Amino acid sequence: MFRPLVQEAKKPTDWLGPLGAYATGALVSSTAFGALLGAVGAVLFPWPRSTMTMIVVAVLGIALAMCDFGVAGARTPTLHRQTYPVWWRTFGRTRALFLWGFDLGLGFTTIRVASLYWIVALIVVALASPLAGAAILGAYGAALVLNLTIGTWVLERRDRSMASTVCILGLDSPLARSLATILLVWSLALLVFAL
Amino acid sequence: MPLASAISTVDHYEGYEGSEMMTATAVLTLSAGALAVLSGLAQVGSL
């Protein structure tokens, strides 16, 4: 007997379990990866932080923003990969959402439309503190959870005649330009502050 | 240079470096947190 793989939640609270699994995966991987990057930074750059650190981060931020804008044919550094949809069938709903959350929480394993994440990872290495790294990338994981809960809810109510995934794909290009602009403005502000 | 002046100069220098380091660290940490949240909220379409 054939049945649809994805079924509408029968009770309003049915989504809490899968969302909790997604949140757990995203928070565990983002926090652990932040701590790891901070520890790597502490080994690679044991000297105290200074304004020179800020200048280096700002210059690399400007370079990454230029990549996002496609200056001189440059592209945003990214892996061209998405999470595996097959996990839903292989592992079931809750485990799949945990794995998707874990995958996305790592940040670097899936496609990135802009370089904002890379500059955050660079700052975590530059700060060279596992605790600060865990807190910063943990905030990234928490934002992913917020993204899934609020974002889907808002998009589905924006236009019921259009699937939310189609709406999301339509946002990619303006979103990438906005994020690149934010990265450029932030990097320039950091450079001015450091100088 | 008298010893007291030398110690005072060293104290001043170390104080300046410490303050500069704390400011740099605070600015980087706070802005990284803000950018991380923004990046997470904008990471659409990869799921």
gemmi code that builds the backbone of each chain (N, CA, C; Angstrom):
import gemmi

chains = {
    "A": [
        ("MET", (0.851, -1.186, 0.000), (0.000, 0.000, 0.000), (0.890, 1.240, 0.000)),
        ("PHE", (0.553, 2.170, -0.869), (1.344, 3.390, -0.947), (0.752, 4.468, -0.048)),
        ("ARG", (1.625, 5.143, 0.699), (1.166, 6.237, 1.552), (2.099, 7.419, 1.336)),
        ("PRO", (1.617, 8.636, 1.492), (2.519, 9.793, 1.377), (3.557, 9.771, 2.500)),
        ("LEU", (4.808, 10.126, 2.143), (5.867, 10.117, 3.152), (5.678, 11.256, 4.150)),
        ("VAL", (5.269, 12.419, 3.628), (5.110, 13.582, 4.495), (3.626, 13.768, 4.767)),
        ("GLN", (3.272, 13.785, 6.037), (1.874, 13.942, 6.399), (1.698, 15.192, 7.245)),
        ("GLU", (0.553, 15.835, 7.086), (0.257, 17.029, 7.865), (0.113, 16.652, 9.337)),
        ("ALA", (0.620, 17.505, 10.215), (0.508, 17.226, 11.643), (-0.961, 17.218, 12.050)),
        ("LYS", (-1.382, 16.162, 12.765), (-2.785, 16.056, 13.153), (-3.076, 16.910, 14.374)),
        ("LYS", (-2.082, 17.082, 15.234), (-2.258, 17.931, 16.409), (-1.257, 19.080, 16.316)),
        ("PRO", (-1.606, 20.241, 16.883), (-0.679, 21.380, 16.814), (0.680, 21.082, 17.442)),
        ("THR", (0.708, 20.128, 18.392), (1.963, 19.846, 19.087), (2.794, 18.764, 18.389)),
        ("ASP", (2.295, 18.206, 17.272), (3.002, 17.125, 16.578), (4.375, 17.548, 16.048)),
        ("TRP", (4.516, 18.847, 15.769), (5.783, 19.317, 15.186), (6.854, 19.533, 16.248)),
        ("LEU", (6.453, 19.477, 17.544), (7.423, 19.789, 18.603), (8.571, 18.783, 18.653)),
        ("GLY", (8.249, 17.478, 18.489), (9.292, 16.445, 18.536), (10.321, 16.616, 17.431)),
        ("PRO", (9.876, 16.670, 16.155), (10.841, 16.874, 15.064), (11.612, 18.180, 15.188)),
        ("LEU", (10.921, 19.245, 15.609), (11.620, 20.525, 15.758), (12.667, 20.438, 16.865)),
        ("GLY", (12.323, 19.719, 17.942), (13.286, 19.525, 19.026), (14.502, 18.750, 18.545)),
        ("ALA", (14.258, 17.735, 17.692), (15.374, 16.956, 17.132), (16.261, 17.842, 16.260)),
        ("TYR", (15.619, 18.673, 15.422), (16.379, 19.589, 14.553), (17.194, 20.568, 15.410)),
        ("ALA", (16.545, 21.116, 16.450), (17.219, 22.085, 17.321), (18.404, 21.434, 18.032)),
        ("THR", (18.201, 20.197, 18.509), (19.290, 19.498, 19.204), (20.473, 19.292, 18.262)),
        ("GLY", (20.189, 18.800, 17.052), (21.267, 18.574, 16.088), (22.007, 19.847, 15.747)),
        ("ALA", (21.245, 20.919, 15.475), (21.872, 22.185, 15.062), (22.702, 22.781, 16.194)),
        ("LEU", (22.164, 22.751, 17.418), (22.883, 23.368, 18.540), (24.118, 22.556, 18.934)),
        ("VAL", (23.999, 21.222, 18.901), (25.148, 20.378, 19.269), (26.304, 20.589, 18.289)),
        ("SER", (25.998, 20.515, 16.984), (27.091, 20.606, 16.008), (27.673, 22.008, 15.935)),
        ("SER", (26.826, 23.046, 15.987), (27.352, 24.411, 15.878), (28.207, 24.770, 17.095)),
        ("THR", (27.744, 24.377, 18.284), (28.493, 24.688, 19.501), (29.820, 23.928, 19.542)),
        ("ALA", (29.763, 22.641, 19.200), (30.989, 21.832, 19.215), (31.988, 22.339, 18.175)),
        ("PHE", (31.484, 22.698, 16.993), (32.393, 23.189, 15.953), (32.999, 24.539, 16.343)),
        ("GLY", (32.204, 25.386, 16.999), (32.726, 26.673, 17.480), (33.839, 26.473, 18.502)),
        ("ALA", (33.632, 25.540, 19.426), (34.654, 25.245, 20.439), (35.920, 24.706, 19.775)),
        ("LEU", (35.728, 23.856, 18.764), (36.876, 23.281, 18.049), (37.667, 24.377, 17.316)),
        ("LEU", (36.946, 25.275, 16.618), (37.630, 26.358, 15.901), (38.385, 27.260, 16.875)),
        ("GLY", (37.759, 27.548, 18.020), (38.414, 28.370, 19.036), (39.685, 27.710, 19.554)),
        ("ALA", (39.600, 26.388, 19.758), (40.773, 25.644, 20.238), (41.877, 25.628, 19.178)),
        ("VAL", (41.496, 25.475, 17.919), (42.478, 25.505, 16.825), (43.161, 26.876, 16.784)),
        ("GLY", (42.358, 27.935, 16.951), (42.903, 29.292, 16.976), (43.887, 29.490, 18.115)),
        ("ALA", (43.565, 28.911, 19.273), (44.445, 29.047, 20.437), (45.795, 28.379, 20.189)),
        ("VAL", (45.792, 27.298, 19.400), (47.050, 26.606, 19.076), (47.827, 27.376, 18.002)),
        ("LEU", (47.092, 27.845, 16.977), (47.752, 28.518, 15.856), (48.202, 29.935, 16.192)),
        ("PHE", (47.381, 30.651, 16.958), (47.671, 32.061, 17.271), (47.666, 32.289, 18.780)),
        ("PRO", (48.717, 31.822, 19.479), (48.715, 31.921, 20.938), (48.960, 33.334, 21.477)),
        ("TRP", (49.436, 34.278, 20.610), (49.728, 35.614, 21.114), (48.432, 36.393, 21.364)),
        ("PRO", (48.527, 37.466, 22.216), (47.308, 38.228, 22.542), (46.697, 38.901, 21.324)),
        ("ARG", (45.376, 39.072, 21.356), (44.680, 39.754, 20.257), (45.032, 41.238, 20.286)),
        ("SER", (44.973, 41.889, 19.169), (45.286, 43.318, 19.098), (44.522, 43.935, 17.947)),
        ("THR", (44.749, 45.235, 17.739), (44.074, 45.910, 16.627), (44.522, 45.323, 15.287)),
        ("MET", (45.738, 44.750, 15.254), (46.206, 44.117, 14.008), (45.279, 42.964, 13.621)),
        ("THR", (44.784, 42.221, 14.620), (43.833, 41.139, 14.360), (42.582, 41.689, 13.671)),
        ("MET", (42.109, 42.836, 14.179), (40.899, 43.449, 13.611), (41.143, 43.890, 12.168)),
        ("ILE", (42.336, 44.435, 11.921), (42.649, 44.903, 10.560), (42.669, 43.724, 9.585)),
        ("VAL", (43.312, 42.619, 9.997), (43.381, 41.428, 9.129), (41.969, 40.889, 8.847)),
        ("VAL", (41.142, 40.802, 9.898), (39.766, 40.304, 9.733), (38.982, 41.232, 8.807)),
        ("ALA", (39.148, 42.553, 8.997), (38.412, 43.530, 8.173), (38.811, 43.422, 6.702)),
        ("VAL", (40.118, 43.291, 6.437), (40.597, 43.198, 5.049), (40.072, 41.915, 4.390)),
        ("LEU", (40.110, 40.798, 5.132), (39.580, 39.546, 4.579), (38.063, 39.630, 4.377)),
        ("GLY", (37.387, 40.362, 5.267), (35.946, 40.570, 5.114), (35.631, 41.333, 3.840)),
        ("ILE", (36.418, 42.367, 3.547), (36.226, 43.145, 2.309), (36.466, 42.250, 1.091)),
        ("ALA", (37.523, 41.429, 1.164), (37.827, 40.516, 0.042), (36.680, 39.524, -0.182)),
        ("LEU", (36.118, 38.982, 0.915), (35.003, 38.032, 0.792), (33.748, 38.711, 0.241)),
        ("ALA", (33.529, 39.967, 0.666), (32.367, 40.712, 0.141), (32.525, 40.928, -1.368)),
        ("MET", (33.753, 41.195, -1.802), (34.007, 41.364, -3.241), (33.690, 40.056, -3.992)),
        ("CYS", (34.056, 38.927, -3.381), (33.714, 37.621, -3.986), (32.200, 37.483, -4.113)),
        ("ASP", (31.476, 37.875, -3.051), (30.005, 37.771, -3.072), (29.404, 38.647, -4.172)),
        ("PHE", (30.019, 39.813, -4.414), (29.520, 40.704, -5.465), (29.970, 40.260, -6.859)),
        ("GLY", (30.850, 39.261, -6.912), (31.305, 38.741, -8.202), (32.322, 39.629, -8.893)),
        ("VAL", (33.056, 40.419, -8.098), (34.063, 41.306, -8.673), (35.158, 40.466, -9.346)),
        ("ALA", (35.513, 40.824, -10.560), (36.552, 40.132, -11.345), (36.257, 38.640, -11.495)),
        ("GLY", (34.982, 38.313, -11.564), (34.586, 36.910, -11.773), (34.702, 36.026, -10.546)),
        ("ALA", (34.992, 36.632, -9.388), (35.127, 35.831, -8.165), (33.755, 35.326, -7.712)),
        ("ARG", (33.741, 34.209, -7.015), (32.493, 33.603, -6.533), (32.564, 33.408, -5.023)),
        ("THR", (31.416, 33.323, -4.406), (31.351, 33.032, -2.969), (31.949, 31.649, -2.714)),
        ("PRO", (32.904, 31.543, -1.794), (33.459, 30.211, -1.498), (32.376, 29.323, -0.870)),
        ("THR", (32.111, 28.209, -1.490), (31.068, 27.319, -0.956), (31.181, 25.918, -1.531)),
        ("LEU", (30.667, 24.964, -0.779), (30.467, 23.617, -1.317), (29.086, 23.630, -1.971)),
        ("HIS", (28.949, 23.005, -3.131), (27.644, 22.958, -3.787), (26.929, 21.684, -3.366)),
        ("ARG", (26.440, 21.714, -2.145), (25.825, 20.524, -1.575), (24.645, 20.939, -0.686)),
        ("GLN", (23.605, 20.133, -0.666), (22.493, 20.320, 0.260), (22.400, 19.107, 1.170)),
        ("THR", (21.563, 19.209, 2.177), (21.358, 18.041, 3.044), (20.695, 16.930, 2.224)),
        ("TYR", (20.856, 15.686, 2.677), (20.328, 14.552, 1.912), (18.845, 14.311, 2.205)),
        ("PRO", (17.969, 14.493, 1.193), (16.539, 14.229, 1.435), (16.266, 12.754, 1.725)),
        ("VAL", (17.182, 11.889, 1.274), (16.970, 10.441, 1.443), (16.971, 10.037, 2.927)),
        ("TRP", (17.547, 10.881, 3.768), (17.569, 10.568, 5.202), (16.161, 10.433, 5.763)),
        ("TRP", (15.206, 11.181, 5.189), (13.816, 11.107, 5.659), (13.297, 9.683, 5.532)),
        ("ARG", (13.578, 9.060, 4.374), (13.085, 7.694, 4.143), (13.924, 6.662, 4.882)),
        ("THR", (15.234, 6.945, 4.973), (16.146, 5.967, 5.583), (16.009, 5.923, 7.104)),
        ("PHE", (15.945, 7.098, 7.717), (16.004, 7.143, 9.185), (14.687, 7.518, 9.859)),
        ("GLY", (13.712, 7.975, 9.075), (12.461, 8.440, 9.685), (12.523, 9.922, 9.980)),
        ("ARG", (11.351, 10.479, 10.299), (11.221, 11.922, 10.414), (12.125, 12.552, 11.489)),
        ("THR", (12.049, 12.028, 12.701), (12.765, 12.666, 13.812), (14.276, 12.549, 13.653)),
        ("ARG", (14.758, 11.353, 13.292), (16.208, 11.175, 13.122), (16.721, 11.992, 11.953)),
        ("ALA", (15.904, 12.040, 10.878), (16.319, 12.826, 9.712), (16.450, 14.291, 10.081)),
        ("LEU", (15.485, 14.803, 10.851), (15.563, 16.213, 11.238), (16.750, 16.478, 12.153)),
        ("PHE", (17.068, 15.495, 13.013), (18.262, 15.656, 13.853), (19.514, 15.747, 12.972)),
        ("LEU", (19.603, 14.837, 11.987), (20.777, 14.815, 11.097), (20.846, 16.072, 10.234)),
        ("TRP", (19.685, 16.537, 9.746), (19.671, 17.766, 8.958), (20.138, 18.951, 9.813)),
        ("GLY", (19.644, 18.987, 11.048), (20.055, 20.058, 11.959), (21.555, 19.997, 12.225)),
        ("PHE", (22.065, 18.772, 12.447), (23.494, 18.588, 12.714), (24.326, 19.038, 11.516)),
        ("ASP", (23.864, 18.646, 10.333), (24.558, 18.983, 9.083), (24.593, 20.506, 8.889)),
        ("LEU", (23.430, 21.133, 9.005), (23.363, 22.584, 8.794), (24.102, 23.342, 9.891)),
        ("GLY", (24.081, 22.804, 11.111), (24.751, 23.464, 12.232), (26.248, 23.578, 12.027)),
        ("LEU", (26.817, 22.644, 11.283), (28.258, 22.714, 11.004), (28.589, 23.932, 10.145)),
        ("GLY", (27.643, 24.357, 9.324), (27.809, 25.614, 8.582), (28.546, 25.518, 7.272)),
        ("PHE", (29.611, 24.738, 7.228), (30.454, 24.711, 6.025), (30.121, 23.564, 5.072)),
        ("THR", (29.250, 22.635, 5.499), (29.018, 21.432, 4.689), (27.953, 21.614, 3.610)),
        ("THR", (27.161, 22.694, 3.711), (26.101, 22.927, 2.712), (26.349, 24.256, 2.007)),
        ("ILE", (25.604, 24.456, 0.916), (25.820, 25.647, 0.083), (25.593, 26.939, 0.876)),
        ("ARG", (26.449, 27.909, 0.602), (26.316, 29.226, 1.239), (26.075, 30.254, 0.139)),
        ("VAL", (25.038, 31.073, 0.344), (24.730, 32.080, -0.672), (25.581, 33.333, -0.489)),
        ("ALA", (26.184, 33.490, 0.699), (27.043, 34.654, 0.971), (28.139, 34.247, 1.956)),
        ("SER", (29.126, 35.127, 2.115), (30.327, 34.766, 2.890), (30.264, 35.141, 4.364)),
        ("LEU", (29.099, 35.575, 4.813), (29.002, 36.037, 6.203), (29.477, 34.973, 7.195)),
        ("TYR", (29.105, 33.717, 6.924), (29.494, 32.634, 7.831), (31.018, 32.483, 7.891)),
        ("TRP", (31.673, 32.662, 6.727), (33.127, 32.473, 6.698), (33.832, 33.499, 7.572)),
        ("ILE", (33.322, 34.733, 7.558), (33.984, 35.768, 8.369), (33.747, 35.483, 9.859)),
        ("VAL", (32.567, 34.938, 10.172), (32.291, 34.571, 11.569), (33.265, 33.469, 12.015)),
        ("ALA", (33.451, 32.461, 11.168), (34.372, 31.360, 11.496), (35.798, 31.897, 11.660)),
        ("LEU", (36.159, 32.846, 10.813), (37.498, 33.458, 10.889), (37.679, 34.208, 12.208)),
        ("ILE", (36.642, 34.939, 12.610), (36.716, 35.671, 13.884), (36.864, 34.695, 15.046)),
        ("VAL", (36.142, 33.586, 14.983), (36.230, 32.583, 16.061), (37.660, 32.054, 16.170)),
        ("VAL", (38.284, 31.791, 15.025), (39.685, 31.327, 15.045), (40.583, 32.439, 15.598)),
        ("ALA", (40.323, 33.687, 15.169), (41.158, 34.813, 15.595), (41.021, 35.091, 17.089)),
        ("LEU", (39.818, 34.886, 17.625), (39.613, 35.121, 19.060), (40.333, 34.076, 19.898)),
        ("ALA", (40.509, 32.885, 19.305), (41.292, 31.810, 19.935), (40.770, 31.423, 21.311)),
        ("SER", (39.457, 31.395, 21.459), (38.866, 30.990, 22.736), (37.761, 29.964, 22.471)),
        ("PRO", (37.942, 28.731, 22.949), (36.908, 27.712, 22.723), (35.544, 28.125, 23.272)),
        ("LEU", (35.540, 28.817, 24.424), (34.275, 29.237, 25.037), (33.562, 30.268, 24.157)),
        ("ALA", (34.332, 31.287, 23.708), (33.740, 32.318, 22.837), (33.290, 31.688, 21.522)),
        ("GLY", (34.090, 30.757, 20.999), (33.737, 30.073, 19.756), (32.439, 29.306, 19.884)),
        ("ALA", (32.297, 28.589, 21.018), (31.070, 27.817, 21.247), (29.869, 28.751, 21.352)),
        ("ALA", (30.049, 29.888, 22.029), (28.926, 30.838, 22.200), (28.537, 31.465, 20.859)),
        ("ILE", (29.534, 31.854, 20.081), (29.258, 32.554, 18.810), (28.585, 31.610, 17.810)),
        ("LEU", (29.188, 30.441, 17.596), (28.581, 29.525, 16.622), (27.328, 28.845, 17.193)),
        ("GLY", (27.220, 28.788, 18.527), (25.970, 28.328, 19.146), (24.832, 29.287, 18.797)),
        ("ALA", (25.158, 30.581, 18.748), (24.158, 31.588, 18.345), (23.740, 31.353, 16.897)),
        ("TYR", (24.706, 30.913, 16.072), (24.386, 30.585, 14.673), (23.390, 29.412, 14.637)),
        ("GLY", (23.650, 28.388, 15.441), (22.752, 27.219, 15.497), (21.365, 27.617, 15.979)),
        ("ALA", (21.308, 28.488, 16.999), (20.011, 28.943, 17.516), (19.253, 29.728, 16.446)),
        ("ALA", (19.998, 30.513, 15.655), (19.354, 31.283, 14.582), (18.811, 30.360, 13.498)),
        ("LEU", (19.486, 29.236, 13.258), (18.979, 28.255, 12.284), (17.633, 27.689, 12.743)),
        ("VAL", (17.529, 27.417, 14.039), (16.281, 26.884, 14.588), (15.165, 27.922, 14.455)),
        ("LEU", (15.514, 29.161, 14.790), (14.553, 30.264, 14.657), (14.138, 30.432, 13.199)),
        ("ASN", (15.108, 30.285, 12.329), (14.876, 30.383, 10.877), (13.818, 29.372, 10.441)),
        ("LEU", (13.995, 28.112, 10.884), (13.074, 27.053, 10.462), (11.672, 27.266, 11.020)),
        ("THR", (11.589, 27.634, 12.291), (10.272, 27.760, 12.925), (9.526, 28.999, 12.412)),
        ("ILE", (10.144, 30.146, 12.539), (9.448, 31.387, 12.153), (9.407, 31.538, 10.633)),
        ("GLY", (10.521, 31.244, 9.977), (10.605, 31.444, 8.531), (9.544, 30.657, 7.766)),
        ("THR", (9.413, 29.390, 8.074), (8.428, 28.558, 7.382), (7.010, 29.045, 7.665)),
        ("TRP", (6.774, 29.395, 8.903), (5.451, 29.883, 9.310), (5.087, 31.159, 8.539)),
        ("VAL", (6.021, 32.087, 8.461), (5.769, 33.354, 7.774), (5.576, 33.137, 6.268)),
        ("LEU", (6.459, 32.323, 5.680), (6.391, 32.111, 4.229), (5.100, 31.410, 3.812)),
        ("GLU", (4.664, 30.455, 4.620), (3.438, 29.732, 4.267), (2.208, 30.627, 4.339)),
        ("ARG", (2.289, 31.653, 5.171), (1.141, 32.552, 5.285), (1.237, 33.742, 4.348)),
        ("ARG", (2.404, 33.928, 3.748), (2.573, 35.064, 2.835), (1.779, 34.848, 1.550)),
        ("ASP", (1.842, 33.651, 1.032), (1.116, 33.352, -0.198), (0.772, 31.874, -0.216)),
        ("ARG", (-0.459, 31.569, 0.141), (-0.847, 30.158, 0.257), (-0.921, 29.450, -1.087)),
        ("SER", (-0.957, 30.213, -2.183), (-1.034, 29.576, -3.493), (0.338, 29.088, -3.965)),
        ("MET", (1.390, 29.489, -3.254), (2.746, 29.127, -3.677), (3.444, 28.341, -2.559)),
        ("ALA", (4.094, 27.274, -2.896), (4.798, 26.478, -1.887), (5.898, 27.315, -1.249)),
        ("SER", (6.139, 27.085, 0.041), (7.124, 27.900, 0.749), (8.521, 27.726, 0.169)),
        ("THR", (8.808, 26.521, -0.355), (10.147, 26.297, -0.918), (10.386, 27.174, -2.147)),
        ("VAL", (9.320, 27.390, -2.950), (9.445, 28.251, -4.130), (9.708, 29.684, -3.692)),
        ("CYS", (9.005, 30.123, -2.653), (9.225, 31.467, -2.109), (10.670, 31.622, -1.656)),
        ("ILE", (11.189, 30.584, -0.984), (12.554, 30.630, -0.450), (13.564, 30.774, -1.584)),
        ("LEU", (13.386, 29.974, -2.636), (14.314, 30.035, -3.766), (14.306, 31.422, -4.405)),
        ("GLY", (13.155, 32.062, -4.421), (13.045, 33.399, -4.980), (13.774, 34.443, -4.167)),
        ("LEU", (14.028, 34.131, -2.890), (14.697, 35.094, -2.015), (16.219, 35.041, -2.122)),
        ("ASP", (16.746, 33.961, -2.721), (18.189, 33.715, -2.712), (19.029, 34.886, -3.223)),
        ("SER", (18.671, 35.407, -4.398), (19.498, 36.426, -5.025), (19.497, 37.753, -4.259)),
        ("PRO", (18.329, 38.321, -3.927), (18.348, 39.564, -3.140), (18.961, 39.375, -1.768)),
        ("LEU", (18.776, 38.185, -1.202), (19.349, 37.892, 0.114), (20.877, 37.907, 0.041)),
        ("ALA", (21.417, 37.279, -1.001), (22.878, 37.222, -1.159), (23.457, 38.625, -1.295)),
        ("ARG", (22.798, 39.487, -2.077), (23.289, 40.862, -2.256), (23.211, 41.643, -0.944)),
        ("SER", (22.120, 41.441, -0.211), (21.965, 42.146, 1.066), (23.046, 41.724, 2.050)),
        ("LEU", (23.294, 40.411, 2.123), (24.311, 39.912, 3.054), (25.702, 40.398, 2.662)),
        ("ALA", (25.979, 40.451, 1.360), (27.280, 40.945, 0.895), (27.453, 42.413, 1.260)),
        ("THR", (26.375, 43.183, 1.141), (26.438, 44.603, 1.508), (26.693, 44.756, 3.001)),
        ("ILE", (25.992, 43.952, 3.793), (26.198, 44.004, 5.249), (27.645, 43.654, 5.595)),
        ("LEU", (28.182, 42.615, 4.935), (29.566, 42.206, 5.195), (30.547, 43.317, 4.824)),
        ("LEU", (30.300, 43.970, 3.682), (31.190, 45.045, 3.236), (31.143, 46.223, 4.208)),
        ("VAL", (29.941, 46.637, 4.584), (29.786, 47.784, 5.504), (30.421, 47.452, 6.846)),
        ("TRP", (30.180, 46.236, 7.343), (30.746, 45.826, 8.637), (32.280, 45.807, 8.578)),
        ("SER", (32.833, 45.272, 7.494), (34.297, 45.190, 7.365), (34.914, 46.584, 7.303)),
        ("LEU", (34.286, 47.488, 6.549), (34.796, 48.855, 6.461), (34.711, 49.553, 7.814)),
        ("ALA", (33.605, 49.342, 8.524), (33.449, 49.945, 9.857), (34.509, 49.403, 10.814)),
        ("LEU", (34.782, 48.093, 10.732), (35.804, 47.484, 11.603), (37.185, 48.056, 11.279)),
        ("LEU", (37.449, 48.250, 9.985), (38.745, 48.801, 9.561), (38.921, 50.217, 10.090)),
        ("VAL", (37.886, 51.027, 9.971), (37.935, 52.412, 10.478), (38.139, 52.393, 11.985)),
        ("PHE", (37.417, 51.505, 12.670), (37.527, 51.403, 14.140), (38.950, 51.012, 14.549)),
        ("ALA", (39.525, 50.067, 13.796), (40.867, 49.560, 14.140), (41.949, 50.610, 13.850)),
        ("LEU", (41.746, 51.398, 12.792), (42.762, 52.402, 12.439), (42.602, 53.653, 13.302)),
    ],
    "B": [
        ("MET", (67.282, 56.999, 33.267), (65.898, 57.201, 33.720), (65.754, 56.667, 35.143)),
        ("PRO", (65.209, 57.491, 36.059), (65.019, 56.987, 37.427), (64.109, 55.755, 37.415)),
        ("LEU", (64.344, 54.910, 38.414), (63.598, 53.638, 38.472), (62.078, 53.862, 38.517)),
        ("ALA", (61.652, 54.851, 39.326), (60.203, 55.104, 39.465), (59.589, 55.486, 38.122)),
        ("SER", (60.323, 56.305, 37.350), (59.797, 56.736, 36.041), (59.709, 55.546, 35.080)),
        ("ALA", (60.756, 54.688, 35.151), (60.773, 53.513, 34.271), (59.579, 52.604, 34.569)),
        ("ILE", (59.339, 52.371, 35.871), (58.205, 51.507, 36.262), (56.893, 52.138, 35.797)),
        ("SER", (56.789, 53.463, 35.976), (55.567, 54.164, 35.572), (55.327, 54.021, 34.067)),
        ("THR", (56.423, 54.133, 33.278), (56.306, 54.018, 31.822), (55.838, 52.623, 31.432)),
        ("VAL", (56.441, 51.608, 32.076), (56.070, 50.225, 31.780), (54.604, 49.980, 32.140)),
        ("ASP", (54.196, 50.490, 33.328), (52.798, 50.325, 33.761), (51.850, 50.941, 32.746)),
        ("HIS", (52.212, 52.142, 32.291), (51.346, 52.847, 31.346), (51.234, 52.053, 30.039)),
        ("TYR", (52.378, 51.551, 29.569), (52.405, 50.804, 28.315), (51.560, 49.537, 28.413)),
        ("GLU", (51.753, 48.791, 29.529), (50.999, 47.542, 29.688), (49.508, 47.806, 29.835)),
        ("GLY", (49.172, 48.915, 30.533), (47.769, 49.284, 30.696), (47.140, 49.587, 29.354)),
        ("TYR", (47.872, 50.315, 28.509), (47.359, 50.658, 27.186), (47.139, 49.399, 26.359)),
        ("GLU", (48.128, 48.493, 26.372), (48.020, 47.260, 25.586), (46.842, 46.409, 26.056)),
        ("GLY", (46.688, 46.314, 27.408), (45.609, 45.514, 27.962), (44.258, 46.066, 27.566)),
        ("SER", (44.119, 47.388, 27.650), (42.855, 48.028, 27.300), (42.543, 47.857, 25.818)),
        ("GLU", (43.576, 48.011, 25.001), (43.412, 47.876, 23.551), (42.965, 46.448, 23.195)),
        ("MET", (43.591, 45.468, 23.868), (43.286, 44.060, 23.616), (41.844, 43.740, 24.018)),
        ("MET", (41.434, 44.278, 25.182), (40.069, 44.012, 25.659), (39.035, 44.621, 24.718)),
        ("THR", (39.340, 45.836, 24.233), (38.400, 46.490, 23.312), (38.296, 45.697, 22.016)),
        ("ALA", (39.450, 45.299, 21.474), (39.464, 44.531, 20.214), (38.693, 43.227, 20.376)),
        ("THR", (38.930, 42.545, 21.495), (38.259, 41.263, 21.733), (36.749, 41.446, 21.876)),
        ("ALA", (36.353, 42.490, 22.630), (34.919, 42.734, 22.835), (34.227, 43.076, 21.518)),
        ("VAL", (34.871, 43.929, 20.725), (34.274, 44.327, 19.435), (34.124, 43.115, 18.528)),
        ("LEU", (35.176, 42.307, 18.450), (35.133, 41.128, 17.570), (34.098, 40.110, 18.049)),
        ("THR", (34.055, 39.879, 19.367), (33.127, 38.879, 19.908), (31.673, 39.284, 19.665)),
        ("LEU", (31.358, 40.542, 20.005), (29.972, 40.998, 19.855), (29.543, 41.037, 18.392)),
        ("SER", (30.439, 41.555, 17.551), (30.041, 41.630, 16.134), (29.966, 40.237, 15.515)),
        ("ALA", (30.837, 39.321, 15.957), (30.766, 37.955, 15.430), (29.448, 37.297, 15.827)),
        ("GLY", (29.003, 37.532, 17.063), (27.726, 36.987, 17.515), (26.573, 37.510, 16.668)),
        ("ALA", (26.603, 38.819, 16.403), (25.531, 39.442, 15.606), (25.547, 38.901, 14.176)),
        ("LEU", (26.741, 38.785, 13.600), (26.843, 38.279, 12.229), (26.445, 36.802, 12.159)),
        ("ALA", (26.763, 36.050, 13.217), (26.402, 34.624, 13.248), (24.883, 34.460, 13.250)),
        ("VAL", (24.202, 35.276, 14.047), (22.732, 35.211, 14.094), (22.151, 35.575, 12.729)),
        ("LEU", (22.683, 36.629, 12.149), (22.219, 37.072, 10.826), (22.440, 35.980, 9.777)),
        ("SER", (23.606, 35.355, 9.834), (23.943, 34.305, 8.883), (23.009, 33.100, 9.038)),
        ("GLY", (22.711, 32.746, 10.283), (21.807, 31.621, 10.533), (20.390, 31.915, 10.070)),
        ("LEU", (19.934, 33.141, 10.313), (18.584, 33.514, 9.901), (18.453, 33.563, 8.382)),
        ("ALA", (19.573, 33.864, 7.719), (19.532, 34.007, 6.255), (19.876, 32.722, 5.520)),
        ("GLN", (20.211, 31.653, 6.259), (20.620, 30.403, 5.613), (19.379, 29.647, 5.167)),
        ("VAL", (18.780, 30.109, 4.077), (17.559, 29.468, 3.596), (17.868, 28.594, 2.380)),
        ("GLY", (17.033, 27.617, 2.191), (17.120, 26.831, 0.966), (18.090, 25.670, 0.989)),
        ("SER", (18.855, 25.491, 2.068), (19.820, 24.396, 2.064), (19.237, 23.136, 2.693)),
        ("LEU", (18.082, 23.251, 3.334), (17.456, 22.070, 3.945), (16.602, 21.336, 2.921)),
    ],
}
model = gemmi.Model(1)
for chain_id, residues in chains.items():
    chain = gemmi.Chain(chain_id)
    for i, (resn, *xyz) in enumerate(residues, 1):
        res = gemmi.Residue()
        res.name, res.seqid = resn, gemmi.SeqId(i, " ")
        for name, pos in zip(("N", "CA", "C"), xyz):
            atom = gemmi.Atom()
            atom.name, atom.element = name, gemmi.Element(name[0])
            atom.pos, atom.b_iso = gemmi.Position(*pos), 0.0
            res.add_atom(atom)
        chain.add_residue(res)
    model.add_chain(chain)
structure = gemmi.Structure()
structure.add_model(model)
structure.setup_entities()
